[in-house]
Amino acid sequence: MEPVTHFLTGACIGRAGLNRKTAYATVAAVLAAEAADIDILWGLAGPVEELKHHRGITHTFLAAPIVAGVVVGAVWLFDYLRKRRRAAVLRKIKAPTRSADAPVPREPQPIHWGWLYLTALIAALSHLLLDWSNNYGLRPFFPFNPRWYAGSFVFIAEPVLWALFFLALVVPWLLGLVGGEIGARRTPFRGRGWAIFALSGMVLLWGWRWAEHAHARALVDNTQIAAAPVKRVALEPYPVDPFRWHAILETADFYQTAEVDTLTGSIETDPTDDVFFKPPVTAATQAAKRTPLGQVYLDWGTWAVVRDAGQKPVPGFDPPQLAPGRTWTTVEFTDLRFAYSFLGAGRAPERSPLGGWVYIVDGRDDAGEGMGGRVQR
């Protein structure tokens, strides 16, 4: 999922009752829920390196306990510095030159390090669970098992979850403002019920979407959609609408897409517009598959399509300058899992965030590659 959902999930995990067990619970939960995405820093090394390492080692069961430990260590350092500052304030208050009625800082909530580590671990694992639920997937058993796993029943950005978490975090704050206006006594750890409500709502939404995903698969399996035997099927989620699914079917010679509505039981497909014949295999596509981008893309792209686009320059990236008699070819990489119409399915692969390209010279040599409008240096 995108960072906002991870952030809000961590906040609700902390406020669901763990913040009553120890100080810094919500802070630790938020940090641990976001920490795995630190691997986006690989993007500084280029788009291919980013794709290679994103949702890699930091998104594994092996790393989750370590992530939790690092977060707790950061909290310990913050608390240590905070206590030093508080001690300095207390020394000034006790000095003879200070007024006797100077305010004394209140005693902070005690820290229970075991509970704090458990909070961080739960939040770190929530990141893996959330990322598994969408169709990008993750490798939770890496490096022992490099296989990608994807639930594919929740879109990578789900506004329904945003609304749930917004209610859970904002409503208690608003109620606190109202209570302050009328002089009501401030309730400690406000918002526990709302946080539990949001987390429970997320689980219920997942269960609902899981059931609709299975329903959509049954509709596709029991309907003659393609004009040839189907080798495999994928059903990709849309945001907000749990009844709408993007189906992809593969036959020996072509791919076909369809729109499935589980509410009405209908399947819409156009044999003219929704059929995509498999591109021929050429020397250039074979060479492109062996490039760093090709190896990484085919490892991740479970519905990857590799196409020889001929001498089609990539906008913004000049083709290689060659001696007479030598030729170059552009090879394009796309993944049908993300061929949603609202994401611009017709967008050129070199401009699509999850599309890639390689310049191949003489059908064998890599002369440049990139993704999403960025070149790999």
ABEGO torsion letter per residue (X at the ends): XBAAAAAAAAAAAAAAGAAAABBGAAAAAAAAAAAAAAAAAAAAAEAAAAAAABGBAAABAAAAAAAAAAAAAAAAAAAAAAAAAAAAAAAAAABAABBAABBBBBBBBBBBAAAAAAAAAAAAAAAAAAAAABAAEBBAAOAABABBBBAGABBABBAAAAAAAAAAAAAAAAAAAAAAAAGBBBBBGBGAAAAAAAAAAAAAAAAAAAAAAAAAAAAAAABBABABBBABBBBBBBBGBAABBBBBBBBAABBBBBBBBAAAGBBBBBAAAABBBBBBBBAAAAAAAABAAAAAAAAABAABBBBBAEBBBBBGBBBBBBBBGBBBBBBBBBBAAABBAAAGAABBAAABAABBBBBBBGGABBAEBBBGGBBBX
